[in-house]
Every structure is written in structure tokens, then in C-alpha cells.
Amino acid sequence: MHPQTYLALHHVRTAELRAEADAYRLAAAARVPRRSRDLRDLRTRLGWTLVEVGLRLATPPRTAAAVP
């Protein structure tokens, strides 16, 4: 085949792959409703806050420096 034919086929395949990737991105964005995404973010923040509180409770308190 002529090199320009290969190049044309490459451009067609590239356009198909990009269209497929765009369709996948749109489908993935539509699949997770915004409300559940917000709830997931809230659960994550709450979880890390609980971890921080637990670590503060698990460490011994520091003694204050004596003030003369």
C-alpha cells in the first residue's frame, strides 16, 4: 500500500479512539450521581477526622513547661 493510505487509516483510527475515549468519559461521569459523590467525599473527610481524633487520644498528653 501507498504510505499516504497508511497515514489516512491511522488518522481514521485515531479519530475513532478519541471518540471512544470521550464516550467512556461521559458515561463514567454520568454513572456516579453528584449526590453520592458528595456523600463519598463527606465520608472520607469524616473518616480522616476520626483517625486524627483517635491519634490525639492515643498519644500521651504533653506536659506544659514550667513558667517561673
N, C-alpha and C positions, 0 to 999 in steps of 0.2 A: 504494500500500500504506500501511497504517497505520504510524506511527512505531514503535510497540511491536513490530511484526513485524520491522522492520529491526533493532531492538535485539536481539530474540531470535535472529535469524540471525547477528548479529555475535557474540553470546555462544557460539553453537554453533561458529562458525568459529574463534574464539579458543581454545576447548577443543580442537578438532582440531589446531590448530597447536602448542599446548603439548604435546599427546600425541605428536605427530610429532617435536618437538624432544627430548623425553625419550627416545623410542625411538632417535633418532640418537645422543644422548649415550651411552646404554647400549651401543649397537652399537660405537661408536668406542672406548669403554673396554675392551670385550671383544676388540676386534680386535688390540690390541697386548698380547702377553703380558707379564707383570710381569718375567720374566727378561730378555727382550730390552730392555725399558725400562731395567732396571738396567745392562745391558751398554752401552746407548747413553749413559747417564749416566757410566759409568766411562770410556768412550772420550772423551767430552767433557772430563772432568777431566784425563785423561792428555794429551790434545791441548794443552790450555791450559798444563799443566805443562811440556810440551816447548817450547812457544812462550816461556814465561818463561825456561827454561834457555838457549834459543838467544839470547834478547835479552841475557842476562847474559854469555854467551860473546862476543857480538858487540861489546859496549861495552868500551872500554879500561879497564883497572884504574885505580882512583883511588890517588893516592899518599897515604901517611899523612902527617899533619902532624908536623913535627919537634918532638920533646919536648926542652926544654932541660935 
